Amino acid sequence: MSSDNPLEPVYKAFLVSRDSFKVAMRTVREQHEPFIRRTQFVGATPEEAQAALEQASQQASDLAVLALFATFERYVIEHLQTANERLAAGHPTEYSRKLAEKFKAEVEYWRFEEILDLFKPELDADQVGQVKQIKKYRDWIAHRNTNKPVPTQATPETAFDVLSKLTDQIRQIHTIPNQVDSAAPP
């Protein structure tokens, strides 16, 4: 995992929580009394404890997808907001500066699917489609609208992989070459 990936801290936290659920499941299954004292697992049957832990694990996975997508969405929006620097350098100067300010302020309120479409000419359209599917699942997690069918479920692993690939592509394609050169170690 690359250290400049904004999704990495969220994904690492998910991996720790997933491992913690495994440890908790073994602890409860083996009834290590000192470790389960003062928890809801005291007196619970192994089946009850397993059901509670599985439900909590699924909730943690859903929240990881939600957090991964929110982090990705923020990265993409901030990336577009920096594009205003190129607009501001345009001609005529005053018009370009005002246009850049408006662009930076209002990109925050655009529909994210439309923002993704801006990148389609340079990015893999299938990957953009996968990101949109993850977004649908993220929206369902966030709103739990029972009147709508559950979209295709995305695992945290899939969300991290797909969103990281697109983040890397955006960084590579949309970074001005001299910025890449100056960021590289000598």
PyMOL CGO cylinders between C-alpha atoms (Angstrom):
from pymol import cmd
from pymol.cgo import CYLINDER

trace = [
    CYLINDER, 0.00, 0.00, 0.00, 1.39, 3.38, -0.98, 0.3, 1, 1, 1, 1, 1, 1,
    CYLINDER, 1.39, 3.38, -0.98, 1.78, 5.96, 1.77, 0.3, 1, 1, 1, 1, 1, 1,
    CYLINDER, 1.78, 5.96, 1.77, 0.22, 8.74, -0.35, 0.3, 1, 1, 1, 1, 1, 1,
    CYLINDER, 0.22, 8.74, -0.35, -3.05, 6.86, -0.73, 0.3, 1, 1, 1, 1, 1, 1,
    CYLINDER, -3.05, 6.86, -0.73, -5.70, 8.80, 1.26, 0.3, 1, 1, 1, 1, 1, 1,
    CYLINDER, -5.70, 8.80, 1.26, -7.76, 5.60, 1.63, 0.3, 1, 1, 1, 1, 1, 1,
    CYLINDER, -7.76, 5.60, 1.63, -5.01, 3.67, 3.41, 0.3, 1, 1, 1, 1, 1, 1,
    CYLINDER, -5.01, 3.67, 3.41, -5.68, 4.83, 7.02, 0.3, 1, 1, 1, 1, 1, 1,
    CYLINDER, -5.68, 4.83, 7.02, -9.38, 3.97, 6.69, 0.3, 1, 1, 1, 1, 1, 1,
    CYLINDER, -9.38, 3.97, 6.69, -8.61, 0.54, 5.24, 0.3, 1, 1, 1, 1, 1, 1,
    CYLINDER, -8.61, 0.54, 5.24, -5.98, -0.22, 7.88, 0.3, 1, 1, 1, 1, 1, 1,
    CYLINDER, -5.98, -0.22, 7.88, -8.52, 0.63, 10.60, 0.3, 1, 1, 1, 1, 1, 1,
    CYLINDER, -8.52, 0.63, 10.60, -10.99, -1.76, 8.97, 0.3, 1, 1, 1, 1, 1, 1,
    CYLINDER, -10.99, -1.76, 8.97, -8.38, -4.54, 8.91, 0.3, 1, 1, 1, 1, 1, 1,
    CYLINDER, -8.38, -4.54, 8.91, -7.69, -4.02, 12.62, 0.3, 1, 1, 1, 1, 1, 1,
    CYLINDER, -7.69, -4.02, 12.62, -11.40, -4.14, 13.42, 0.3, 1, 1, 1, 1, 1, 1,
    CYLINDER, -11.40, -4.14, 13.42, -11.84, -7.31, 11.35, 0.3, 1, 1, 1, 1, 1, 1,
    CYLINDER, -11.84, -7.31, 11.35, -8.98, -8.97, 13.23, 0.3, 1, 1, 1, 1, 1, 1,
    CYLINDER, -8.98, -8.97, 13.23, -10.45, -7.78, 16.52, 0.3, 1, 1, 1, 1, 1, 1,
    CYLINDER, -10.45, -7.78, 16.52, -13.74, -9.48, 15.69, 0.3, 1, 1, 1, 1, 1, 1,
    CYLINDER, -13.74, -9.48, 15.69, -11.83, -12.72, 15.03, 0.3, 1, 1, 1, 1, 1, 1,
    CYLINDER, -11.83, -12.72, 15.03, -10.08, -12.47, 18.40, 0.3, 1, 1, 1, 1, 1, 1,
    CYLINDER, -10.08, -12.47, 18.40, -13.35, -11.67, 20.14, 0.3, 1, 1, 1, 1, 1, 1,
    CYLINDER, -13.35, -11.67, 20.14, -15.05, -14.65, 18.49, 0.3, 1, 1, 1, 1, 1, 1,
    CYLINDER, -15.05, -14.65, 18.49, -12.29, -17.03, 19.68, 0.3, 1, 1, 1, 1, 1, 1,
    CYLINDER, -12.29, -17.03, 19.68, -12.35, -15.52, 23.17, 0.3, 1, 1, 1, 1, 1, 1,
    CYLINDER, -12.35, -15.52, 23.17, -16.11, -15.95, 23.48, 0.3, 1, 1, 1, 1, 1, 1,
    CYLINDER, -16.11, -15.95, 23.48, -16.08, -19.40, 21.91, 0.3, 1, 1, 1, 1, 1, 1,
    CYLINDER, -16.08, -19.40, 21.91, -13.46, -20.59, 24.41, 0.3, 1, 1, 1, 1, 1, 1,
    CYLINDER, -13.46, -20.59, 24.41, -15.21, -18.70, 27.25, 0.3, 1, 1, 1, 1, 1, 1,
    CYLINDER, -15.21, -18.70, 27.25, -12.06, -17.03, 28.62, 0.3, 1, 1, 1, 1, 1, 1,
    CYLINDER, -12.06, -17.03, 28.62, -13.80, -15.68, 31.69, 0.3, 1, 1, 1, 1, 1, 1,
    CYLINDER, -13.80, -15.68, 31.69, -11.27, -12.97, 32.59, 0.3, 1, 1, 1, 1, 1, 1,
    CYLINDER, -11.27, -12.97, 32.59, -11.52, -11.53, 29.09, 0.3, 1, 1, 1, 1, 1, 1,
    CYLINDER, -11.52, -11.53, 29.09, -15.31, -11.46, 28.81, 0.3, 1, 1, 1, 1, 1, 1,
    CYLINDER, -15.31, -11.46, 28.81, -16.00, -10.20, 32.33, 0.3, 1, 1, 1, 1, 1, 1,
    CYLINDER, -16.00, -10.20, 32.33, -18.07, -6.99, 32.29, 0.3, 1, 1, 1, 1, 1, 1,
    CYLINDER, -18.07, -6.99, 32.29, -19.17, -7.50, 28.68, 0.3, 1, 1, 1, 1, 1, 1,
    CYLINDER, -19.17, -7.50, 28.68, -22.46, -8.49, 27.12, 0.3, 1, 1, 1, 1, 1, 1,
    CYLINDER, -22.46, -8.49, 27.12, -20.98, -11.94, 26.45, 0.3, 1, 1, 1, 1, 1, 1,
    CYLINDER, -20.98, -11.94, 26.45, -21.08, -13.11, 30.07, 0.3, 1, 1, 1, 1, 1, 1,
    CYLINDER, -21.08, -13.11, 30.07, -23.74, -15.79, 30.18, 0.3, 1, 1, 1, 1, 1, 1,
    CYLINDER, -23.74, -15.79, 30.18, -24.44, -15.62, 26.47, 0.3, 1, 1, 1, 1, 1, 1,
    CYLINDER, -24.44, -15.62, 26.47, -24.56, -18.85, 24.55, 0.3, 1, 1, 1, 1, 1, 1,
    CYLINDER, -24.56, -18.85, 24.55, -21.88, -19.29, 21.92, 0.3, 1, 1, 1, 1, 1, 1,
    CYLINDER, -21.88, -19.29, 21.92, -24.60, -19.00, 19.27, 0.3, 1, 1, 1, 1, 1, 1,
    CYLINDER, -24.60, -19.00, 19.27, -25.87, -15.70, 20.71, 0.3, 1, 1, 1, 1, 1, 1,
    CYLINDER, -25.87, -15.70, 20.71, -22.35, -14.32, 20.95, 0.3, 1, 1, 1, 1, 1, 1,
    CYLINDER, -22.35, -14.32, 20.95, -21.50, -15.44, 17.43, 0.3, 1, 1, 1, 1, 1, 1,
    CYLINDER, -21.50, -15.44, 17.43, -24.67, -13.85, 16.04, 0.3, 1, 1, 1, 1, 1, 1,
    CYLINDER, -24.67, -13.85, 16.04, -23.92, -10.57, 17.82, 0.3, 1, 1, 1, 1, 1, 1,
    CYLINDER, -23.92, -10.57, 17.82, -20.33, -10.53, 16.59, 0.3, 1, 1, 1, 1, 1, 1,
    CYLINDER, -20.33, -10.53, 16.59, -21.30, -11.42, 13.02, 0.3, 1, 1, 1, 1, 1, 1,
    CYLINDER, -21.30, -11.42, 13.02, -23.87, -8.61, 12.99, 0.3, 1, 1, 1, 1, 1, 1,
    CYLINDER, -23.87, -8.61, 12.99, -21.33, -6.15, 14.40, 0.3, 1, 1, 1, 1, 1, 1,
    CYLINDER, -21.33, -6.15, 14.40, -18.71, -7.32, 11.89, 0.3, 1, 1, 1, 1, 1, 1,
    CYLINDER, -18.71, -7.32, 11.89, -21.11, -6.75, 8.99, 0.3, 1, 1, 1, 1, 1, 1,
    CYLINDER, -21.11, -6.75, 8.99, -21.93, -3.30, 10.35, 0.3, 1, 1, 1, 1, 1, 1,
    CYLINDER, -21.93, -3.30, 10.35, -18.19, -2.52, 10.58, 0.3, 1, 1, 1, 1, 1, 1,
    CYLINDER, -18.19, -2.52, 10.58, -17.72, -3.67, 6.98, 0.3, 1, 1, 1, 1, 1, 1,
    CYLINDER, -17.72, -3.67, 6.98, -20.56, -1.46, 5.79, 0.3, 1, 1, 1, 1, 1, 1,
    CYLINDER, -20.56, -1.46, 5.79, -19.16, 1.50, 7.72, 0.3, 1, 1, 1, 1, 1, 1,
    CYLINDER, -19.16, 1.50, 7.72, -15.73, 0.85, 6.20, 0.3, 1, 1, 1, 1, 1, 1,
    CYLINDER, -15.73, 0.85, 6.20, -17.23, 1.06, 2.69, 0.3, 1, 1, 1, 1, 1, 1,
    CYLINDER, -17.23, 1.06, 2.69, -19.00, 4.27, 3.72, 0.3, 1, 1, 1, 1, 1, 1,
    CYLINDER, -19.00, 4.27, 3.72, -15.77, 5.79, 5.09, 0.3, 1, 1, 1, 1, 1, 1,
    CYLINDER, -15.77, 5.79, 5.09, -13.68, 4.63, 2.12, 0.3, 1, 1, 1, 1, 1, 1,
    CYLINDER, -13.68, 4.63, 2.12, -16.08, 6.20, -0.34, 0.3, 1, 1, 1, 1, 1, 1,
    CYLINDER, -16.08, 6.20, -0.34, -16.38, 9.42, 1.67, 0.3, 1, 1, 1, 1, 1, 1,
    CYLINDER, -16.38, 9.42, 1.67, -12.59, 9.70, 1.71, 0.3, 1, 1, 1, 1, 1, 1,
    CYLINDER, -12.59, 9.70, 1.71, -12.40, 9.02, -2.03, 0.3, 1, 1, 1, 1, 1, 1,
    CYLINDER, -12.40, 9.02, -2.03, -15.15, 11.54, -2.74, 0.3, 1, 1, 1, 1, 1, 1,
    CYLINDER, -15.15, 11.54, -2.74, -13.32, 14.21, -0.71, 0.3, 1, 1, 1, 1, 1, 1,
    CYLINDER, -13.32, 14.21, -0.71, -10.06, 13.43, -2.57, 0.3, 1, 1, 1, 1, 1, 1,
    CYLINDER, -10.06, 13.43, -2.57, -11.74, 13.84, -5.97, 0.3, 1, 1, 1, 1, 1, 1,
    CYLINDER, -11.74, 13.84, -5.97, -13.50, 17.07, -5.00, 0.3, 1, 1, 1, 1, 1, 1,
    CYLINDER, -13.50, 17.07, -5.00, -10.32, 18.58, -3.55, 0.3, 1, 1, 1, 1, 1, 1,
    CYLINDER, -10.32, 18.58, -3.55, -8.47, 17.51, -6.69, 0.3, 1, 1, 1, 1, 1, 1,
    CYLINDER, -8.47, 17.51, -6.69, -10.99, 19.38, -8.83, 0.3, 1, 1, 1, 1, 1, 1,
    CYLINDER, -10.99, 19.38, -8.83, -10.87, 22.40, -6.56, 0.3, 1, 1, 1, 1, 1, 1,
    CYLINDER, -10.87, 22.40, -6.56, -7.14, 22.73, -7.20, 0.3, 1, 1, 1, 1, 1, 1,
    CYLINDER, -7.14, 22.73, -7.20, -7.90, 22.85, -10.93, 0.3, 1, 1, 1, 1, 1, 1,
    CYLINDER, -7.90, 22.85, -10.93, -9.07, 26.41, -10.29, 0.3, 1, 1, 1, 1, 1, 1,
    CYLINDER, -9.07, 26.41, -10.29, -5.39, 27.46, -10.20, 0.3, 1, 1, 1, 1, 1, 1,
    CYLINDER, -5.39, 27.46, -10.20, -5.15, 26.74, -13.92, 0.3, 1, 1, 1, 1, 1, 1,
    CYLINDER, -5.15, 26.74, -13.92, -8.41, 28.58, -14.54, 0.3, 1, 1, 1, 1, 1, 1,
    CYLINDER, -8.41, 28.58, -14.54, -7.22, 31.60, -12.57, 0.3, 1, 1, 1, 1, 1, 1,
    CYLINDER, -7.22, 31.60, -12.57, -4.09, 31.84, -14.71, 0.3, 1, 1, 1, 1, 1, 1,
    CYLINDER, -4.09, 31.84, -14.71, -6.22, 32.20, -17.87, 0.3, 1, 1, 1, 1, 1, 1,
    CYLINDER, -6.22, 32.20, -17.87, -7.19, 35.12, -20.02, 0.3, 1, 1, 1, 1, 1, 1,
    CYLINDER, -7.19, 35.12, -20.02, -8.82, 37.55, -19.46, 0.3, 1, 1, 1, 1, 1, 1,
    CYLINDER, -8.82, 37.55, -19.46, -7.31, 37.63, -16.00, 0.3, 1, 1, 1, 1, 1, 1,
    CYLINDER, -7.31, 37.63, -16.00, -10.18, 39.10, -13.94, 0.3, 1, 1, 1, 1, 1, 1,
    CYLINDER, -10.18, 39.10, -13.94, -12.82, 36.92, -15.61, 0.3, 1, 1, 1, 1, 1, 1,
    CYLINDER, -12.82, 36.92, -15.61, -10.64, 33.82, -15.19, 0.3, 1, 1, 1, 1, 1, 1,
    CYLINDER, -10.64, 33.82, -15.19, -10.04, 34.61, -11.51, 0.3, 1, 1, 1, 1, 1, 1,
    CYLINDER, -10.04, 34.61, -11.51, -13.79, 34.98, -10.84, 0.3, 1, 1, 1, 1, 1, 1,
    CYLINDER, -13.79, 34.98, -10.84, -14.57, 31.84, -12.80, 0.3, 1, 1, 1, 1, 1, 1,
    CYLINDER, -14.57, 31.84, -12.80, -11.94, 29.94, -10.81, 0.3, 1, 1, 1, 1, 1, 1,
    CYLINDER, -11.94, 29.94, -10.81, -13.40, 31.16, -7.51, 0.3, 1, 1, 1, 1, 1, 1,
    CYLINDER, -13.40, 31.16, -7.51, -16.92, 30.14, -8.54, 0.3, 1, 1, 1, 1, 1, 1,
    CYLINDER, -16.92, 30.14, -8.54, -15.69, 26.76, -9.75, 0.3, 1, 1, 1, 1, 1, 1,
    CYLINDER, -15.69, 26.76, -9.75, -13.84, 26.07, -6.49, 0.3, 1, 1, 1, 1, 1, 1,
    CYLINDER, -13.84, 26.07, -6.49, -16.80, 27.09, -4.33, 0.3, 1, 1, 1, 1, 1, 1,
    CYLINDER, -16.80, 27.09, -4.33, -19.49, 25.25, -6.26, 0.3, 1, 1, 1, 1, 1, 1,
    CYLINDER, -19.49, 25.25, -6.26, -17.82, 21.97, -7.19, 0.3, 1, 1, 1, 1, 1, 1,
    CYLINDER, -17.82, 21.97, -7.19, -18.64, 20.88, -3.64, 0.3, 1, 1, 1, 1, 1, 1,
    CYLINDER, -18.64, 20.88, -3.64, -22.34, 20.80, -4.56, 0.3, 1, 1, 1, 1, 1, 1,
    CYLINDER, -22.34, 20.80, -4.56, -22.20, 18.99, -7.87, 0.3, 1, 1, 1, 1, 1, 1,
    CYLINDER, -22.20, 18.99, -7.87, -23.63, 15.49, -8.17, 0.3, 1, 1, 1, 1, 1, 1,
    CYLINDER, -23.63, 15.49, -8.17, -20.74, 13.12, -7.64, 0.3, 1, 1, 1, 1, 1, 1,
    CYLINDER, -20.74, 13.12, -7.64, -21.73, 10.90, -10.58, 0.3, 1, 1, 1, 1, 1, 1,
    CYLINDER, -21.73, 10.90, -10.58, -21.38, 13.95, -12.84, 0.3, 1, 1, 1, 1, 1, 1,
    CYLINDER, -21.38, 13.95, -12.84, -17.98, 14.72, -11.34, 0.3, 1, 1, 1, 1, 1, 1,
    CYLINDER, -17.98, 14.72, -11.34, -16.86, 11.17, -12.12, 0.3, 1, 1, 1, 1, 1, 1,
    CYLINDER, -16.86, 11.17, -12.12, -18.04, 11.60, -15.70, 0.3, 1, 1, 1, 1, 1, 1,
    CYLINDER, -18.04, 11.60, -15.70, -15.58, 14.50, -16.09, 0.3, 1, 1, 1, 1, 1, 1,
    CYLINDER, -15.58, 14.50, -16.09, -12.76, 11.97, -15.70, 0.3, 1, 1, 1, 1, 1, 1,
    CYLINDER, -12.76, 11.97, -15.70, -14.16, 9.40, -18.15, 0.3, 1, 1, 1, 1, 1, 1,
    CYLINDER, -14.16, 9.40, -18.15, -12.18, 10.52, -21.19, 0.3, 1, 1, 1, 1, 1, 1,
    CYLINDER, -12.18, 10.52, -21.19, -8.88, 9.69, -19.46, 0.3, 1, 1, 1, 1, 1, 1,
    CYLINDER, -8.88, 9.69, -19.46, -9.90, 6.94, -17.05, 0.3, 1, 1, 1, 1, 1, 1,
    CYLINDER, -9.90, 6.94, -17.05, -11.09, 3.40, -17.62, 0.3, 1, 1, 1, 1, 1, 1,
    CYLINDER, -11.09, 3.40, -17.62, -14.88, 3.67, -18.08, 0.3, 1, 1, 1, 1, 1, 1,
    CYLINDER, -14.88, 3.67, -18.08, -15.40, 0.24, -16.48, 0.3, 1, 1, 1, 1, 1, 1,
    CYLINDER, -15.40, 0.24, -16.48, -13.58, 1.38, -13.34, 0.3, 1, 1, 1, 1, 1, 1,
    CYLINDER, -13.58, 1.38, -13.34, -15.64, 4.56, -13.23, 0.3, 1, 1, 1, 1, 1, 1,
    CYLINDER, -15.64, 4.56, -13.23, -18.73, 2.31, -13.48, 0.3, 1, 1, 1, 1, 1, 1,
    CYLINDER, -18.73, 2.31, -13.48, -17.47, 0.19, -10.59, 0.3, 1, 1, 1, 1, 1, 1,
    CYLINDER, -17.47, 0.19, -10.59, -16.99, 3.35, -8.52, 0.3, 1, 1, 1, 1, 1, 1,
    CYLINDER, -16.99, 3.35, -8.52, -20.58, 4.35, -9.28, 0.3, 1, 1, 1, 1, 1, 1,
    CYLINDER, -20.58, 4.35, -9.28, -21.77, 0.91, -8.10, 0.3, 1, 1, 1, 1, 1, 1,
    CYLINDER, -21.77, 0.91, -8.10, -19.82, 1.33, -4.87, 0.3, 1, 1, 1, 1, 1, 1,
    CYLINDER, -19.82, 1.33, -4.87, -21.42, 4.75, -4.47, 0.3, 1, 1, 1, 1, 1, 1,
    CYLINDER, -21.42, 4.75, -4.47, -24.90, 3.25, -4.84, 0.3, 1, 1, 1, 1, 1, 1,
    CYLINDER, -24.90, 3.25, -4.84, -24.07, 0.78, -2.07, 0.3, 1, 1, 1, 1, 1, 1,
    CYLINDER, -24.07, 0.78, -2.07, -22.56, 3.58, 0.02, 0.3, 1, 1, 1, 1, 1, 1,
    CYLINDER, -22.56, 3.58, 0.02, -25.75, 5.62, -0.41, 0.3, 1, 1, 1, 1, 1, 1,
    CYLINDER, -25.75, 5.62, -0.41, -27.82, 2.63, 0.65, 0.3, 1, 1, 1, 1, 1, 1,
    CYLINDER, -27.82, 2.63, 0.65, -25.65, 2.15, 3.76, 0.3, 1, 1, 1, 1, 1, 1,
    CYLINDER, -25.65, 2.15, 3.76, -25.96, 5.82, 4.65, 0.3, 1, 1, 1, 1, 1, 1,
    CYLINDER, -25.96, 5.82, 4.65, -29.73, 6.10, 4.13, 0.3, 1, 1, 1, 1, 1, 1,
    CYLINDER, -29.73, 6.10, 4.13, -31.07, 2.51, 4.46, 0.3, 1, 1, 1, 1, 1, 1,
    CYLINDER, -31.07, 2.51, 4.46, -34.06, 3.32, 2.30, 0.3, 1, 1, 1, 1, 1, 1,
    CYLINDER, -34.06, 3.32, 2.30, -36.13, 0.15, 2.67, 0.3, 1, 1, 1, 1, 1, 1,
    CYLINDER, -36.13, 0.15, 2.67, -38.33, 1.21, -0.26, 0.3, 1, 1, 1, 1, 1, 1,
    CYLINDER, -38.33, 1.21, -0.26, -35.38, 0.70, -2.61, 0.3, 1, 1, 1, 1, 1, 1,
    CYLINDER, -35.38, 0.70, -2.61, -33.75, -2.64, -3.34, 0.3, 1, 1, 1, 1, 1, 1,
    CYLINDER, -33.75, -2.64, -3.34, -30.33, -3.30, -1.84, 0.3, 1, 1, 1, 1, 1, 1,
    CYLINDER, -30.33, -3.30, -1.84, -27.75, -2.58, -4.56, 0.3, 1, 1, 1, 1, 1, 1,
    CYLINDER, -27.75, -2.58, -4.56, -24.86, -4.91, -5.29, 0.3, 1, 1, 1, 1, 1, 1,
    CYLINDER, -24.86, -4.91, -5.29, -22.90, -5.17, -2.05, 0.3, 1, 1, 1, 1, 1, 1,
    CYLINDER, -22.90, -5.17, -2.05, -19.30, -3.95, -2.05, 0.3, 1, 1, 1, 1, 1, 1,
    CYLINDER, -19.30, -3.95, -2.05, -16.84, -5.36, 0.43, 0.3, 1, 1, 1, 1, 1, 1,
    CYLINDER, -16.84, -5.36, 0.43, -14.26, -3.09, 2.06, 0.3, 1, 1, 1, 1, 1, 1,
    CYLINDER, -14.26, -3.09, 2.06, -11.55, -5.00, 0.18, 0.3, 1, 1, 1, 1, 1, 1,
    CYLINDER, -11.55, -5.00, 0.18, -13.23, -4.35, -3.18, 0.3, 1, 1, 1, 1, 1, 1,
    CYLINDER, -13.23, -4.35, -3.18, -13.96, -0.71, -2.34, 0.3, 1, 1, 1, 1, 1, 1,
    CYLINDER, -13.96, -0.71, -2.34, -10.36, -0.13, -1.26, 0.3, 1, 1, 1, 1, 1, 1,
    CYLINDER, -10.36, -0.13, -1.26, -8.97, -1.80, -4.37, 0.3, 1, 1, 1, 1, 1, 1,
    CYLINDER, -8.97, -1.80, -4.37, -11.25, -0.06, -6.90, 0.3, 1, 1, 1, 1, 1, 1,
    CYLINDER, -11.25, -0.06, -6.90, -11.12, 3.37, -5.26, 0.3, 1, 1, 1, 1, 1, 1,
    CYLINDER, -11.12, 3.37, -5.26, -7.34, 3.19, -4.78, 0.3, 1, 1, 1, 1, 1, 1,
    CYLINDER, -7.34, 3.19, -4.78, -6.81, 2.34, -8.45, 0.3, 1, 1, 1, 1, 1, 1,
    CYLINDER, -6.81, 2.34, -8.45, -8.90, 5.29, -9.55, 0.3, 1, 1, 1, 1, 1, 1,
    CYLINDER, -8.90, 5.29, -9.55, -7.20, 7.59, -7.03, 0.3, 1, 1, 1, 1, 1, 1,
    CYLINDER, -7.20, 7.59, -7.03, -3.80, 6.58, -8.46, 0.3, 1, 1, 1, 1, 1, 1,
    CYLINDER, -3.80, 6.58, -8.46, -5.01, 7.08, -12.04, 0.3, 1, 1, 1, 1, 1, 1,
    CYLINDER, -5.01, 7.08, -12.04, -6.37, 10.53, -11.22, 0.3, 1, 1, 1, 1, 1, 1,
    CYLINDER, -6.37, 10.53, -11.22, -3.12, 11.47, -9.51, 0.3, 1, 1, 1, 1, 1, 1,
    CYLINDER, -3.12, 11.47, -9.51, -1.02, 10.25, -12.45, 0.3, 1, 1, 1, 1, 1, 1,
    CYLINDER, -1.02, 10.25, -12.45, -3.13, 11.71, -15.25, 0.3, 1, 1, 1, 1, 1, 1,
    CYLINDER, -3.13, 11.71, -15.25, -4.17, 15.01, -13.69, 0.3, 1, 1, 1, 1, 1, 1,
    CYLINDER, -4.17, 15.01, -13.69, -0.96, 16.14, -12.02, 0.3, 1, 1, 1, 1, 1, 1,
    CYLINDER, -0.96, 16.14, -12.02, 1.04, 18.67, -13.95, 0.3, 1, 1, 1, 1, 1, 1,
    CYLINDER, 1.04, 18.67, -13.95, 4.32, 16.98, -15.01, 0.3, 1, 1, 1, 1, 1, 1,
    CYLINDER, 4.32, 16.98, -15.01, 6.66, 19.47, -13.30, 0.3, 1, 1, 1, 1, 1, 1,
    CYLINDER, 6.66, 19.47, -13.30, 4.78, 18.89, -10.03, 0.3, 1, 1, 1, 1, 1, 1,
    CYLINDER, 4.78, 18.89, -10.03, 5.44, 15.17, -10.36, 0.3, 1, 1, 1, 1, 1, 1,
    CYLINDER, 5.44, 15.17, -10.36, 9.14, 15.81, -11.04, 0.3, 1, 1, 1, 1, 1, 1,
    CYLINDER, 9.14, 15.81, -11.04, 9.53, 18.16, -8.08, 0.3, 1, 1, 1, 1, 1, 1,
    CYLINDER, 9.53, 18.16, -8.08, 7.79, 15.70, -5.76, 0.3, 1, 1, 1, 1, 1, 1,
    CYLINDER, 7.79, 15.70, -5.76, 10.12, 12.86, -6.72, 0.3, 1, 1, 1, 1, 1, 1,
    CYLINDER, 10.12, 12.86, -6.72, 13.20, 12.33, -4.55, 0.3, 1, 1, 1, 1, 1, 1,
    CYLINDER, 13.20, 12.33, -4.55, 16.51, 13.39, -6.20, 0.3, 1, 1, 1, 1, 1, 1,
]
cmd.load_cgo(trace, "trace")
